Amino acid sequence: MLGEAVICRPLEVSVRDDRVEQAIRQLKNRLAREGILRELKNRRHFCKPSELKRIKSREAARRRRKTSRQRPN
């Protein structure tokens, strides 16, 4: 996920009956689901390739721990 190209698609949220707050929440949820917020956070500053490896391995370990907690085998 880090350092990879991002395919852009337009995200649209319609505002109905002047419910701007609800539309903002929908937009935030869609951005989070698409991974755009995480990508912006990762691109705020330059990371060395060794740092990227370390971050990726940490994220993979976190995912493994999470899946092992979910499955009580």
URHU-V267952 format. One record per backbone hydrogen bond with DSSP energy under -1.0 kcal/mol. CO is the residue of the C=O (numbers start at 1). NH is the residue of the N-H. E is the energy in kcal/mol with one decimal. If there is no record, write none. Layout:
BEGIN
co: [CO & CO]
nh: [NH & NH]
e: [E & E]
END
This chain:
BEGIN
co: [1 & 16 & 18 & 19 & 20 & 21 & 22 & 23 & 24 & 25 & 26 & 27 & 28 & 29 & 30 & 31 & 35 & 36 & 37 & 38 & 39 & 48 & 49 & 50 & 51 & 52 & 53 & 54 & 55 & 56 & 57 & 58 & 59 & 60 & 61 & 62 & 63 & 64 & 65 & 66 & 67 & 71]
nh: [4 & 19 & 20 & 23 & 24 & 25 & 26 & 27 & 28 & 29 & 30 & 31 & 32 & 33 & 34 & 36 & 39 & 40 & 41 & 42 & 43 & 52 & 53 & 54 & 55 & 56 & 57 & 58 & 59 & 60 & 61 & 62 & 63 & 64 & 65 & 66 & 67 & 68 & 69 & 70 & 71 & 73]
e: [-1.0 & -1.2 & -1.1 & -1.6 & -2.4 & -2.2 & -2.3 & -2.4 & -2.5 & -2.4 & -2.4 & -2.6 & -2.4 & -2.5 & -2.2 & -1.8 & -1.9 & -2.5 & -2.1 & -2.3 & -1.8 & -2.2 & -2.1 & -2.0 & -2.7 & -2.7 & -2.5 & -2.1 & -2.5 & -2.3 & -2.3 & -2.4 & -2.3 & -2.4 & -2.5 & -2.3 & -2.5 & -2.2 & -1.9 & -1.7 & -1.8 & -1.9]
END
